[in-house]
Amino acid sequence: MANKVLSKELACERAWQVYCLMNPSAHQKIKLKTRLDHFLSTQATVDSTNLTVDGLKYLKGLEARSAEKSEEHR
């Protein structure tokens, strides 16, 4: 099966939609979406599936770092 080559914008939208399904409060975090847009714009991969997965990994990584910072401040 051949990989579909789609735009980075579509990959970003897919990653964001999936992330928002997993984290409904993410819709309110505009800066997070901006960071995702910037991150994916720097990636060289043209395979939209890989970009979508990379975007989700990036968002989950930001989430984990944010949780660690919250734990440190307690």
PDB file of N, CA, C and O in Angstrom:
ATOM      1  N   MET A   1       0.840  -1.170   0.000  1.00  0.00           N
ATOM      2  CA  MET A   1       0.000   0.000   0.000  1.00  0.00           C
ATOM      3  C   MET A   1       0.890   1.238   0.000  1.00  0.00           C
ATOM      4  O   MET A   1       1.817   1.338   0.803  1.00  0.00           O
ATOM      5  N   ALA A   2       0.616   2.161  -0.879  1.00  0.00           N
ATOM      6  CA  ALA A   2       1.427   3.370  -1.006  1.00  0.00           C
ATOM      7  C   ALA A   2       1.031   4.390   0.049  1.00  0.00           C
ATOM      8  O   ALA A   2      -0.134   4.489   0.433  1.00  0.00           O
ATOM      9  N   ASN A   3       2.025   5.151   0.512  1.00  0.00           N
ATOM     10  CA  ASN A   3       1.756   6.230   1.451  1.00  0.00           C
ATOM     11  C   ASN A   3       1.183   7.414   0.702  1.00  0.00           C
ATOM     12  O   ASN A   3       1.607   7.725  -0.410  1.00  0.00           O
ATOM     13  N   LYS A   4       0.221   8.066   1.316  1.00  0.00           N
ATOM     14  CA  LYS A   4      -0.331   9.276   0.721  1.00  0.00           C
ATOM     15  C   LYS A   4       0.562  10.445   1.101  1.00  0.00           C
ATOM     16  O   LYS A   4       0.949  10.591   2.261  1.00  0.00           O
ATOM     17  N   VAL A   5       0.880  11.262   0.134  1.00  0.00           N
ATOM     18  CA  VAL A   5       1.669  12.451   0.401  1.00  0.00           C
ATOM     19  C   VAL A   5       0.709  13.627   0.450  1.00  0.00           C
ATOM     20  O   VAL A   5       0.144  14.027  -0.568  1.00  0.00           O
ATOM     21  N   LEU A   6       0.537  14.162   1.621  1.00  0.00           N
ATOM     22  CA  LEU A   6      -0.376  15.274   1.822  1.00  0.00           C
ATOM     23  C   LEU A   6       0.385  16.434   2.454  1.00  0.00           C
ATOM     24  O   LEU A   6       1.536  16.288   2.865  1.00  0.00           O
ATOM     25  N   SER A   7      -0.252  17.546   2.522  1.00  0.00           N
ATOM     26  CA  SER A   7       0.417  18.744   3.015  1.00  0.00           C
ATOM     27  C   SER A   7       0.711  18.663   4.516  1.00  0.00           C
ATOM     28  O   SER A   7       0.064  17.930   5.264  1.00  0.00           O
ATOM     29  N   LYS A   8       1.697  19.438   4.915  1.00  0.00           N
ATOM     30  CA  LYS A   8       2.035  19.539   6.336  1.00  0.00           C
ATOM     31  C   LYS A   8       0.867  20.148   7.103  1.00  0.00           C
ATOM     32  O   LYS A   8       0.636  19.821   8.267  1.00  0.00           O
ATOM     33  N   GLU A   9       0.135  21.034   6.437  1.00  0.00           N
ATOM     34  CA  GLU A   9      -1.014  21.660   7.092  1.00  0.00           C
ATOM     35  C   GLU A   9      -2.072  20.609   7.450  1.00  0.00           C
ATOM     36  O   GLU A   9      -2.656  20.644   8.533  1.00  0.00           O
ATOM     37  N   LEU A  10      -2.305  19.680   6.525  1.00  0.00           N
ATOM     38  CA  LEU A  10      -3.279  18.621   6.792  1.00  0.00           C
ATOM     39  C   LEU A  10      -2.783  17.703   7.907  1.00  0.00           C
ATOM     40  O   LEU A  10      -3.558  17.300   8.775  1.00  0.00           O
ATOM     41  N   ALA A  11      -1.509  17.378   7.884  1.00  0.00           N
ATOM     42  CA  ALA A  11      -0.941  16.547   8.945  1.00  0.00           C
ATOM     43  C   ALA A  11      -1.084  17.245  10.292  1.00  0.00           C
ATOM     44  O   ALA A  11      -1.391  16.604  11.298  1.00  0.00           O
ATOM     45  N   CYS A  12      -0.864  18.540  10.314  1.00  0.00           N
ATOM     46  CA  CYS A  12      -0.993  19.313  11.551  1.00  0.00           C
ATOM     47  C   CYS A  12      -2.441  19.287  12.038  1.00  0.00           C
ATOM     48  O   CYS A  12      -2.698  19.085  13.224  1.00  0.00           O
ATOM     49  N   GLU A  13      -3.376  19.490  11.124  1.00  0.00           N
ATOM     50  CA  GLU A  13      -4.790  19.468  11.500  1.00  0.00           C
ATOM     51  C   GLU A  13      -5.196  18.102  12.039  1.00  0.00           C
ATOM     52  O   GLU A  13      -5.934  18.012  13.021  1.00  0.00           O
ATOM     53  N   ARG A  14      -4.721  17.054  11.406  1.00  0.00           N
ATOM     54  CA  ARG A  14      -5.041  15.705  11.881  1.00  0.00           C
ATOM     55  C   ARG A  14      -4.472  15.470  13.267  1.00  0.00           C
ATOM     56  O   ARG A  14      -5.164  14.960  14.148  1.00  0.00           O
ATOM     57  N   ALA A  15      -3.218  15.839  13.466  1.00  0.00           N
ATOM     58  CA  ALA A  15      -2.592  15.655  14.786  1.00  0.00           C
ATOM     59  C   ALA A  15      -3.357  16.441  15.840  1.00  0.00           C
ATOM     60  O   ALA A  15      -3.604  15.938  16.936  1.00  0.00           O
ATOM     61  N   TRP A  16      -3.733  17.672  15.515  1.00  0.00           N
ATOM     62  CA  TRP A  16      -4.444  18.521  16.465  1.00  0.00           C
ATOM     63  C   TRP A  16      -5.821  17.939  16.793  1.00  0.00           C
ATOM     64  O   TRP A  16      -6.229  17.922  17.954  1.00  0.00           O
ATOM     65  N   GLN A  17      -6.529  17.467  15.777  1.00  0.00           N
ATOM     66  CA  GLN A  17      -7.855  16.885  16.005  1.00  0.00           C
ATOM     67  C   GLN A  17      -7.775  15.656  16.903  1.00  0.00           C
ATOM     68  O   GLN A  17      -8.575  15.504  17.827  1.00  0.00           O
ATOM     69  N   VAL A  18      -6.820  14.789  16.635  1.00  0.00           N
ATOM     70  CA  VAL A  18      -6.672  13.578  17.460  1.00  0.00           C
ATOM     71  C   VAL A  18      -6.298  13.967  18.888  1.00  0.00           C
ATOM     72  O   VAL A  18      -6.847  13.423  19.847  1.00  0.00           O
ATOM     73  N   TYR A  19      -5.360  14.916  19.030  1.00  0.00           N
ATOM     74  CA  TYR A  19      -4.949  15.353  20.366  1.00  0.00           C
ATOM     75  C   TYR A  19      -6.135  15.947  21.123  1.00  0.00           C
ATOM     76  O   TYR A  19      -6.300  15.696  22.317  1.00  0.00           O
ATOM     77  N   CYS A  20      -6.950  16.728  20.439  1.00  0.00           N
ATOM     78  CA  CYS A  20      -8.114  17.332  21.097  1.00  0.00           C
ATOM     79  C   CYS A  20      -9.158  16.286  21.480  1.00  0.00           C
ATOM     80  O   CYS A  20      -9.881  16.466  22.459  1.00  0.00           O
ATOM     81  N   LEU A  21      -9.243  15.203  20.725  1.00  0.00           N
ATOM     82  CA  LEU A  21     -10.135  14.110  21.112  1.00  0.00           C
ATOM     83  C   LEU A  21      -9.653  13.455  22.398  1.00  0.00           C
ATOM     84  O   LEU A  21     -10.457  13.054  23.239  1.00  0.00           O
ATOM     85  N   MET A  22      -8.336  13.350  22.544  1.00  0.00           N
ATOM     86  CA  MET A  22      -7.760  12.745  23.744  1.00  0.00           C
ATOM     87  C   MET A  22      -7.761  13.722  24.918  1.00  0.00           C
ATOM     88  O   MET A  22      -7.837  13.311  26.075  1.00  0.00           O
ATOM     89  N   ASN A  23      -7.677  15.018  24.612  1.00  0.00           N
ATOM     90  CA  ASN A  23      -7.591  16.070  25.632  1.00  0.00           C
ATOM     91  C   ASN A  23      -8.543  17.204  25.249  1.00  0.00           C
ATOM     92  O   ASN A  23      -8.107  18.185  24.647  1.00  0.00           O
ATOM     93  N   PRO A  24      -9.836  17.094  25.584  1.00  0.00           N
ATOM     94  CA  PRO A  24     -10.817  18.092  25.162  1.00  0.00           C
ATOM     95  C   PRO A  24     -10.483  19.532  25.562  1.00  0.00           C
ATOM     96  O   PRO A  24     -10.884  20.467  24.870  1.00  0.00           O
ATOM     97  N   SER A  25      -9.772  19.720  26.644  1.00  0.00           N
ATOM     98  CA  SER A  25      -9.423  21.087  27.061  1.00  0.00           C
ATOM     99  C   SER A  25      -8.372  21.726  26.151  1.00  0.00           C
ATOM    100  O   SER A  25      -8.123  22.928  26.239  1.00  0.00           O
ATOM    101  N   ALA A  26      -7.765  20.935  25.289  1.00  0.00           N
ATOM    102  CA  ALA A  26      -6.723  21.462  24.392  1.00  0.00           C
ATOM    103  C   ALA A  26      -7.273  22.493  23.424  1.00  0.00           C
ATOM    104  O   ALA A  26      -6.530  23.364  22.970  1.00  0.00           O
ATOM    105  N   HIS A  27      -8.561  22.417  23.095  1.00  0.00           N
ATOM    106  CA  HIS A  27      -9.159  23.394  22.175  1.00  0.00           C
ATOM    107  C   HIS A  27      -8.919  24.822  22.646  1.00  0.00           C
ATOM    108  O   HIS A  27      -8.857  25.744  21.832  1.00  0.00           O
ATOM    109  N   GLN A  28      -8.787  25.007  23.934  1.00  0.00           N
ATOM    110  CA  GLN A  28      -8.609  26.338  24.510  1.00  0.00           C
ATOM    111  C   GLN A  28      -7.150  26.784  24.533  1.00  0.00           C
ATOM    112  O   GLN A  28      -6.862  27.924  24.898  1.00  0.00           O
ATOM    113  N   LYS A  29      -6.252  25.926  24.158  1.00  0.00           N
ATOM    114  CA  LYS A  29      -4.816  26.220  24.257  1.00  0.00           C
ATOM    115  C   LYS A  29      -4.254  26.599  22.887  1.00  0.00           C
ATOM    116  O   LYS A  29      -3.636  25.779  22.209  1.00  0.00           O
ATOM    117  N   ILE A  30      -4.476  27.842  22.494  1.00  0.00           N
ATOM    118  CA  ILE A  30      -4.061  28.326  21.186  1.00  0.00           C
ATOM    119  C   ILE A  30      -2.541  28.288  21.033  1.00  0.00           C
ATOM    120  O   ILE A  30      -2.037  27.988  19.950  1.00  0.00           O
ATOM    121  N   LYS A  31      -1.813  28.586  22.098  1.00  0.00           N
ATOM    122  CA  LYS A  31      -0.348  28.565  22.016  1.00  0.00           C
ATOM    123  C   LYS A  31       0.168  27.164  21.714  1.00  0.00           C
ATOM    124  O   LYS A  31       1.174  27.005  21.022  1.00  0.00           O
ATOM    125  N   LEU A  32      -0.511  26.160  22.226  1.00  0.00           N
ATOM    126  CA  LEU A  32      -0.114  24.778  21.967  1.00  0.00           C
ATOM    127  C   LEU A  32      -0.260  24.455  20.487  1.00  0.00           C
ATOM    128  O   LEU A  32       0.609  23.806  19.905  1.00  0.00           O
ATOM    129  N   LYS A  33      -1.341  24.898  19.882  1.00  0.00           N
ATOM    130  CA  LYS A  33      -1.570  24.679  18.448  1.00  0.00           C
ATOM    131  C   LYS A  33      -0.505  25.416  17.642  1.00  0.00           C
ATOM    132  O   LYS A  33      -0.008  24.887  16.647  1.00  0.00           O
ATOM    133  N   THR A  34      -0.158  26.606  18.050  1.00  0.00           N
ATOM    134  CA  THR A  34       0.878  27.386  17.371  1.00  0.00           C
ATOM    135  C   THR A  34       2.219  26.673  17.451  1.00  0.00           C
ATOM    136  O   THR A  34       2.962  26.636  16.470  1.00  0.00           O
ATOM    137  N   ARG A  35       2.534  26.110  18.606  1.00  0.00           N
ATOM    138  CA  ARG A  35       3.793  25.368  18.762  1.00  0.00           C
ATOM    139  C   ARG A  35       3.811  24.134  17.865  1.00  0.00           C
ATOM    140  O   ARG A  35       4.843  23.796  17.285  1.00  0.00           O
ATOM    141  N   LEU A  36       2.663  23.461  17.753  1.00  0.00           N
ATOM    142  CA  LEU A  36       2.566  22.307  16.864  1.00  0.00           C
ATOM    143  C   LEU A  36       2.778  22.729  15.416  1.00  0.00           C
ATOM    144  O   LEU A  36       3.521  22.077  14.682  1.00  0.00           O
ATOM    145  N   ASP A  37       2.135  23.808  15.004  1.00  0.00           N
ATOM    146  CA  ASP A  37       2.306  24.322  13.636  1.00  0.00           C
ATOM    147  C   ASP A  37       3.775  24.594  13.343  1.00  0.00           C
ATOM    148  O   ASP A  37       4.295  24.212  12.295  1.00  0.00           O
ATOM    149  N   HIS A  38       4.434  25.260  14.289  1.00  0.00           N
ATOM    150  CA  HIS A  38       5.846  25.597  14.092  1.00  0.00           C
ATOM    151  C   HIS A  38       6.703  24.333  14.034  1.00  0.00           C
ATOM    152  O   HIS A  38       7.562  24.203  13.162  1.00  0.00           O
ATOM    153  N   PHE A  39       6.472  23.411  14.952  1.00  0.00           N
ATOM    154  CA  PHE A  39       7.247  22.174  14.987  1.00  0.00           C
ATOM    155  C   PHE A  39       7.130  21.425  13.664  1.00  0.00           C
ATOM    156  O   PHE A  39       8.143  21.034  13.084  1.00  0.00           O
ATOM    157  N   LEU A  40       5.916  21.224  13.186  1.00  0.00           N
ATOM    158  CA  LEU A  40       5.736  20.465  11.954  1.00  0.00           C
ATOM    159  C   LEU A  40       6.279  21.206  10.736  1.00  0.00           C
ATOM    160  O   LEU A  40       6.689  20.578   9.760  1.00  0.00           O
ATOM    161  N   SER A  41       6.285  22.520  10.785  1.00  0.00           N
ATOM    162  CA  SER A  41       6.829  23.272   9.651  1.00  0.00           C
ATOM    163  C   SER A  41       8.340  23.094   9.524  1.00  0.00           C
ATOM    164  O   SER A  41       8.915  23.340   8.464  1.00  0.00           O
ATOM    165  N   THR A  42       8.978  22.664  10.611  1.00  0.00           N
ATOM    166  CA  THR A  42      10.437  22.472  10.578  1.00  0.00           C
ATOM    167  C   THR A  42      10.817  21.050  10.181  1.00  0.00           C
ATOM    168  O   THR A  42      11.995  20.764   9.962  1.00  0.00           O
ATOM    169  N   GLN A  43       9.840  20.161  10.085  1.00  0.00           N
ATOM    170  CA  GLN A  43      10.113  18.760   9.782  1.00  0.00           C
ATOM    171  C   GLN A  43      10.259  18.550   8.273  1.00  0.00           C
ATOM    172  O   GLN A  43       9.529  19.146   7.480  1.00  0.00           O
ATOM    173  N   ALA A  44      11.196  17.711   7.895  1.00  0.00           N
ATOM    174  CA  ALA A  44      11.475  17.456   6.481  1.00  0.00           C
ATOM    175  C   ALA A  44      10.590  16.354   5.894  1.00  0.00           C
ATOM    176  O   ALA A  44      10.494  16.223   4.673  1.00  0.00           O
ATOM    177  N   THR A  45       9.950  15.568   6.747  1.00  0.00           N
ATOM    178  CA  THR A  45       9.149  14.442   6.281  1.00  0.00           C
ATOM    179  C   THR A  45       7.974  14.923   5.445  1.00  0.00           C
ATOM    180  O   THR A  45       7.304  15.891   5.805  1.00  0.00           O
ATOM    181  N   VAL A  46       7.727  14.251   4.334  1.00  0.00           N
ATOM    182  CA  VAL A  46       6.587  14.630   3.505  1.00  0.00           C
ATOM    183  C   VAL A  46       5.446  13.618   3.609  1.00  0.00           C
ATOM    184  O   VAL A  46       4.378  13.839   3.039  1.00  0.00           O
ATOM    185  N   ASP A  47       5.648  12.536   4.312  1.00  0.00           N
ATOM    186  CA  ASP A  47       4.607  11.545   4.503  1.00  0.00           C
ATOM    187  C   ASP A  47       3.677  12.045   5.606  1.00  0.00           C
ATOM    188  O   ASP A  47       4.096  12.215   6.751  1.00  0.00           O
ATOM    189  N   SER A  48       2.428  12.275   5.258  1.00  0.00           N
ATOM    190  CA  SER A  48       1.500  12.885   6.214  1.00  0.00           C
ATOM    191  C   SER A  48       1.239  12.000   7.426  1.00  0.00           C
ATOM    192  O   SER A  48       1.009  12.512   8.522  1.00  0.00           O
ATOM    193  N   THR A  49       1.269  10.691   7.253  1.00  0.00           N
ATOM    194  CA  THR A  49       1.057   9.797   8.388  1.00  0.00           C
ATOM    195  C   THR A  49       2.180   9.962   9.398  1.00  0.00           C
ATOM    196  O   THR A  49       1.932  10.065  10.599  1.00  0.00           O
ATOM    197  N   ASN A  50       3.415   9.988   8.914  1.00  0.00           N
ATOM    198  CA  ASN A  50       4.555  10.185   9.817  1.00  0.00           C
ATOM    199  C   ASN A  50       4.490  11.550  10.483  1.00  0.00           C
ATOM    200  O   ASN A  50       4.765  11.670  11.677  1.00  0.00           O
ATOM    201  N   LEU A  51       4.129  12.577   9.728  1.00  0.00           N
ATOM    202  CA  LEU A  51       4.035  13.915  10.311  1.00  0.00           C
ATOM    203  C   LEU A  51       2.951  13.976  11.376  1.00  0.00           C
ATOM    204  O   LEU A  51       3.130  14.610  12.416  1.00  0.00           O
ATOM    205  N   THR A  52       1.830  13.317  11.116  1.00  0.00           N
ATOM    206  CA  THR A  52       0.751  13.308  12.095  1.00  0.00           C
ATOM    207  C   THR A  52       1.211  12.628  13.378  1.00  0.00           C
ATOM    208  O   THR A  52       0.966  13.135  14.473  1.00  0.00           O
ATOM    209  N   VAL A  53       1.868  11.495  13.250  1.00  0.00           N
ATOM    210  CA  VAL A  53       2.385  10.771  14.422  1.00  0.00           C
ATOM    211  C   VAL A  53       3.453  11.613  15.121  1.00  0.00           C
ATOM    212  O   VAL A  53       3.461  11.706  16.349  1.00  0.00           O
ATOM    213  N   ASP A  54       4.346  12.220  14.355  1.00  0.00           N
ATOM    214  CA  ASP A  54       5.376  13.077  14.953  1.00  0.00           C
ATOM    215  C   ASP A  54       4.734  14.243  15.704  1.00  0.00           C
ATOM    216  O   ASP A  54       5.196  14.621  16.781  1.00  0.00           O
ATOM    217  N   GLY A  55       3.684  14.802  15.143  1.00  0.00           N
ATOM    218  CA  GLY A  55       2.979  15.900  15.807  1.00  0.00           C
ATOM    219  C   GLY A  55       2.353  15.455  17.115  1.00  0.00           C
ATOM    220  O   GLY A  55       2.433  16.164  18.118  1.00  0.00           O
ATOM    221  N   LEU A  56       1.730  14.284  17.110  1.00  0.00           N
ATOM    222  CA  LEU A  56       1.146  13.757  18.341  1.00  0.00           C
ATOM    223  C   LEU A  56       2.212  13.476  19.393  1.00  0.00           C
ATOM    224  O   LEU A  56       2.017  13.764  20.574  1.00  0.00           O
ATOM    225  N   LYS A  57       3.329  12.918  18.966  1.00  0.00           N
ATOM    226  CA  LYS A  57       4.435  12.670  19.906  1.00  0.00           C
ATOM    227  C   LYS A  57       4.923  13.982  20.513  1.00  0.00           C
ATOM    228  O   LYS A  57       5.195  14.063  21.711  1.00  0.00           O
ATOM    229  N   TYR A  58       5.028  14.999  19.677  1.00  0.00           N
ATOM    230  CA  TYR A  58       5.479  16.308  20.137  1.00  0.00           C
ATOM    231  C   TYR A  58       4.510  16.870  21.187  1.00  0.00           C
ATOM    232  O   TYR A  58       4.937  17.342  22.241  1.00  0.00           O
ATOM    233  N   LEU A  59       3.208  16.817  20.894  1.00  0.00           N
ATOM    234  CA  LEU A  59       2.219  17.332  21.839  1.00  0.00           C
ATOM    235  C   LEU A  59       2.228  16.554  23.147  1.00  0.00           C
ATOM    236  O   LEU A  59       2.131  17.143  24.223  1.00  0.00           O
ATOM    237  N   LYS A  60       2.344  15.232  23.057  1.00  0.00           N
ATOM    238  CA  LYS A  60       2.400  14.423  24.273  1.00  0.00           C
ATOM    239  C   LYS A  60       3.664  14.726  25.071  1.00  0.00           C
ATOM    240  O   LYS A  60       3.644  14.708  26.302  1.00  0.00           O
ATOM    241  N   GLY A  61       4.765  15.004  24.370  1.00  0.00           N
ATOM    242  CA  GLY A  61       6.004  15.377  25.055  1.00  0.00           C
ATOM    243  C   GLY A  61       5.852  16.694  25.796  1.00  0.00           C
ATOM    244  O   GLY A  61       6.325  16.840  26.924  1.00  0.00           O
ATOM    245  N   LEU A  62       5.186  17.659  25.156  1.00  0.00           N
ATOM    246  CA  LEU A  62       4.931  18.939  25.823  1.00  0.00           C
ATOM    247  C   LEU A  62       4.047  18.739  27.043  1.00  0.00           C
ATOM    248  O   LEU A  62       4.255  19.358  28.087  1.00  0.00           O
ATOM    249  N   GLU A  63       3.065  17.870  26.898  1.00  0.00           N
ATOM    250  CA  GLU A  63       2.162  17.559  28.009  1.00  0.00           C
ATOM    251  C   GLU A  63       2.933  16.944  29.173  1.00  0.00           C
ATOM    252  O   GLU A  63       2.712  17.309  30.327  1.00  0.00           O
ATOM    253  N   ALA A  64       3.827  16.023  28.877  1.00  0.00           N
ATOM    254  CA  ALA A  64       4.615  15.368  29.922  1.00  0.00           C
ATOM    255  C   ALA A  64       5.524  16.371  30.625  1.00  0.00           C
ATOM    256  O   ALA A  64       5.639  16.356  31.851  1.00  0.00           O
ATOM    257  N   ARG A  65       6.171  17.245  29.845  1.00  0.00           N
ATOM    258  CA  ARG A  65       7.045  18.262  30.461  1.00  0.00           C
ATOM    259  C   ARG A  65       6.239  19.217  31.334  1.00  0.00           C
ATOM    260  O   ARG A  65       6.700  19.631  32.398  1.00  0.00           O
ATOM    261  N   SER A  66       5.046  19.562  30.888  1.00  0.00           N
ATOM    262  CA  SER A  66       4.190  20.441  31.662  1.00  0.00           C
ATOM    263  C   SER A  66       3.776  19.776  32.971  1.00  0.00           C
ATOM    264  O   SER A  66       3.735  20.428  34.014  1.00  0.00           O
ATOM    265  N   ALA A  67       3.472  18.487  32.919  1.00  0.00           N
ATOM    266  CA  ALA A  67       3.092  17.751  34.127  1.00  0.00           C
ATOM    267  C   ALA A  67       4.267  17.667  35.096  1.00  0.00           C
ATOM    268  O   ALA A  67       4.086  17.786  36.307  1.00  0.00           O
ATOM    269  N   GLU A  68       5.482  17.461  34.556  1.00  0.00           N
ATOM    270  CA  GLU A  68       6.662  17.410  35.417  1.00  0.00           C
ATOM    271  C   GLU A  68       6.885  18.739  36.119  1.00  0.00           C
ATOM    272  O   GLU A  68       7.225  18.773  37.301  1.00  0.00           O
ATOM    273  N   LYS A  69       6.695  19.837  35.389  1.00  0.00           N
ATOM    274  CA  LYS A  69       6.869  21.156  35.990  1.00  0.00           C
ATOM    275  C   LYS A  69       5.839  21.385  37.079  1.00  0.00           C
ATOM    276  O   LYS A  69       6.149  21.960  38.122  1.00  0.00           O
ATOM    277  N   SER A  70       4.610  20.935  36.838  1.00  0.00           N
ATOM    278  CA  SER A  70       3.556  21.082  37.845  1.00  0.00           C
ATOM    279  C   SER A  70       3.907  20.302  39.107  1.00  0.00           C
ATOM    280  O   SER A  70       3.672  20.784  40.215  1.00  0.00           O
ATOM    281  N   GLU A  71       4.458  19.121  38.955  1.00  0.00           N
ATOM    282  CA  GLU A  71       4.857  18.304  40.097  1.00  0.00           C
ATOM    283  C   GLU A  71       5.978  18.972  40.881  1.00  0.00           C
ATOM    284  O   GLU A  71       6.013  18.890  42.109  1.00  0.00           O
ATOM    285  N   GLU A  72       6.896  19.632  40.178  1.00  0.00           N
ATOM    286  CA  GLU A  72       8.032  20.289  40.838  1.00  0.00           C
ATOM    287  C   GLU A  72       7.553  21.476  41.687  1.00  0.00           C
ATOM    288  O   GLU A  72       8.166  21.800  42.704  1.00  0.00           O
ATOM    289  N   HIS A  73       6.476  22.111  41.275  1.00  0.00           N
ATOM    290  CA  HIS A  73       5.987  23.302  41.973  1.00  0.00           C
ATOM    291  C   HIS A  73       5.093  22.969  43.150  1.00  0.00           C
ATOM    292  O   HIS A  73       4.630  23.875  43.843  1.00  0.00           O
ATOM    293  N   ARG A  74       4.840  21.701  43.391  1.00  0.00           N
ATOM    294  CA  ARG A  74       3.987  21.317  44.522  1.00  0.00           C
ATOM    295  C   ARG A  74       4.761  21.225  45.794  1.00  0.00           C
ATOM    296  O   ARG A  74       4.193  20.912  46.841  1.00  0.00           O
TER     297      ARG A  74
END
